[in-house]
Amino acid sequence: MLLHYKGTTFHRVIPRSMFKGEDITKKDGLGGESIYGDTFADENFINKHIGPGILSMANTGPGTNGSQFLICTTKTEWLDGMNVVFGQVVEGFEVMKAIEKVGSRSDLTTKPVVVANCGQLS
């Protein structure tokens, strides 16, 4: 299986909080797979959700990381110890702001937010 985010969506967009997505298997937020298989263990919780642009693994509990991740649009310290931080956005904050504008308090988007193109692993 080729692993890539092309055609996936950010299916949850919560203004002034985060957006989540990148289900590469079902493309509806209920799936996901990684280079390690269906899920993989949490690495560590050293890095914190300190502000806008933090990239963090999305999961359903300990050791359930897959392909889905979230991007924080503000400080989200309640995720510390639950979601592994693995990076930070360094440019493109205007894209984050545009995505945030199609979100809602109910998590649903008013327009689809789709990854149009990206690289892939085989």
C-alpha positions in Angstrom: 0.0 0.0 0.0 1.3 3.5 -0.9 1.1 5.8 2.1 0.2 9.4 1.4 -2.1 12.1 2.5 -3.2 13.2 -1.0 -7.0 13.3 -1.1 -7.4 13.1 2.6 -9.3 15.8 4.6 -9.2 17.7 7.8 -12.5 16.4 9.0 -12.6 18.2 12.4 -11.9 22.0 12.5 -12.5 23.7 15.8 -11.8 27.5 15.7 -9.4 28.8 18.3 -8.3 25.2 19.1 -7.2 22.8 16.4 -7.9 20.9 13.3 -7.6 17.2 12.8 -7.6 14.8 9.9 -5.5 12.7 7.6 -7.3 9.3 7.7 -5.5 7.6 4.9 -7.5 4.4 4.8 -11.2 5.3 5.3 -10.9 9.0 4.7 -13.8 9.7 7.2 -11.9 10.0 10.5 -12.5 6.4 11.5 -9.4 4.9 10.0 -5.7 5.4 9.5 -2.5 3.4 9.1 1.1 4.2 9.5 4.4 2.8 8.2 4.4 0.6 11.4 0.9 -0.9 10.6 -2.5 -0.1 12.0 -1.3 1.6 15.2 1.9 2.3 17.0 2.9 3.2 20.6 3.3 6.7 22.0 7.0 7.8 21.8 7.2 10.3 24.7 5.4 13.4 26.0 8.5 15.6 26.3 7.3 18.3 23.9 4.2 20.3 24.9 1.2 21.9 23.1 2.6 25.4 23.6 0.9 27.4 20.9 -0.2 27.8 17.3 1.3 25.4 14.8 2.1 22.5 17.0 1.7 19.1 15.2 0.5 16.3 17.3 -0.6 12.7 16.8 -4.4 12.1 17.0 -5.4 8.9 18.8 -8.2 7.2 20.7 -6.1 6.4 23.8 -2.6 5.2 24.7 -0.7 3.4 21.9 -3.3 4.0 19.2 -1.4 6.4 16.9 -2.0 5.9 13.2 -1.9 8.3 10.3 -4.2 11.0 11.8 -2.7 14.1 13.3 -3.8 17.5 14.5 -2.5 21.0 14.1 -3.1 23.4 17.0 -4.2 26.9 16.4 -3.6 28.0 20.0 -2.1 26.7 23.2 -3.8 23.3 23.9 -2.2 22.2 27.1 -5.0 19.8 27.9 -3.5 17.5 25.2 -0.2 17.2 27.1 0.4 13.7 28.2 -2.2 12.3 25.8 -1.1 13.3 22.3 2.5 13.1 21.2 3.9 16.4 19.8 6.1 15.6 16.8 6.6 19.0 15.0 5.7 22.6 14.4 4.5 24.6 11.5 7.2 27.1 10.5 5.5 28.8 7.6 2.1 28.9 6.0 0.2 30.3 9.0 -2.1 32.0 6.5 -3.3 28.6 5.3 -4.0 27.6 9.0 -6.1 30.8 9.4 -8.0 30.0 6.2 -8.7 26.4 7.4 -9.8 27.7 10.8 -12.4 29.9 9.1 -14.4 26.9 7.7 -14.6 25.3 11.1 -17.4 25.3 13.7 -18.0 24.7 17.4 -19.5 21.3 16.5 -16.2 20.3 14.8 -17.8 20.1 11.3 -16.4 22.0 8.4 -18.6 24.3 6.3 -16.4 23.4 3.2 -14.2 20.4 2.6 -10.5 20.9 3.5 -8.6 18.5 1.2 -4.9 17.8 0.8 -4.6 18.4 -3.0 -1.0 17.1 -3.4 1.9 15.7 -1.4 4.7 13.1 -1.5 4.2 9.4 -0.7 6.0 6.4 0.8 5.8 3.0 -0.7 
